[in-house]
Amino acid sequence: MARRSYQEQLEELREDVLYMSEVVMERLRMGLDALDRKDELLAQEVIEGDHEVNRLYLDLEKECIELLALQQPVAGDLRFIASSFKIITDLERIGDLAVNLGEYTKEARRDLFPDVDVQAMGELTLEMIDDAMAAYAEEDVESCRELAARDDDVDQFAERASAVVVRDLIERELDSPEEVEILLEDVSRLLLTIRDLERVGDHAVNIAARTLYMVENDDELIY
């Protein structure tokens, strides 16, 4: 069998990173579905599926290290490999956040805050990941800059949702300490869910930032 060329190895790395993103996005969709339906079996599937995400991460980490060590890339190729390594780190962390949704599902029994649309926020973040990975695949720098601006929408969504919860807490009347304890558990879980989805948006921006750096050697979005 002929040895793969250097350029073939680089293209294979890109394809592998894109495949990992597909797996992670599917886990996040499953986590959101489980939370929406209070489906403990689906939640458990998301939790157990984290092993696959971690395995993909380790395999790709090895792939990046071997390319760096054996090929000694420079300039654009070096930025591509380094950026790909940072992107898989963000993807692995999104996978961890999907697991969190599975854990919250196993603890949730009811929806006390129907005005907080967690699913809509989840869809926003899924779109951001999808667009960030498309920008990586196509080396689309304009999409990278546009996506970074969209993170404000996710942040504002999170702020509004948190405000709804606080207002409801102030207005709600409870009859017993047990009710207070249950309510606080529900509130804590919802606020953690909002925080985690906001972090997913941040990771999508990180992916866009690394792609912009990869293509144009421009670190304006890296923070």
Buried (B, 14 or more C-beta within 10 A) or exposed (E): EEEEEEEEBBEEBBEBBBEBBEBBBEBBBBBBBBBBEBBBEBBBBBBEBBEBBEEBBEEBBEBBEEBBEEBEBEEEBBBBBBBBBBBBBBBBBBBBBBBBBBBBBBEBEEEBBEEBBBEEBBBBBBBBBBBBBBBBBEBBBEBBBEBBEBBEEBEEBBEBBBEBBEEBBEEEEEEEEEEEEBBEEBBEBBBBBBEBBBBBBBBBBBBBBBBBBBBBEBEEBEE
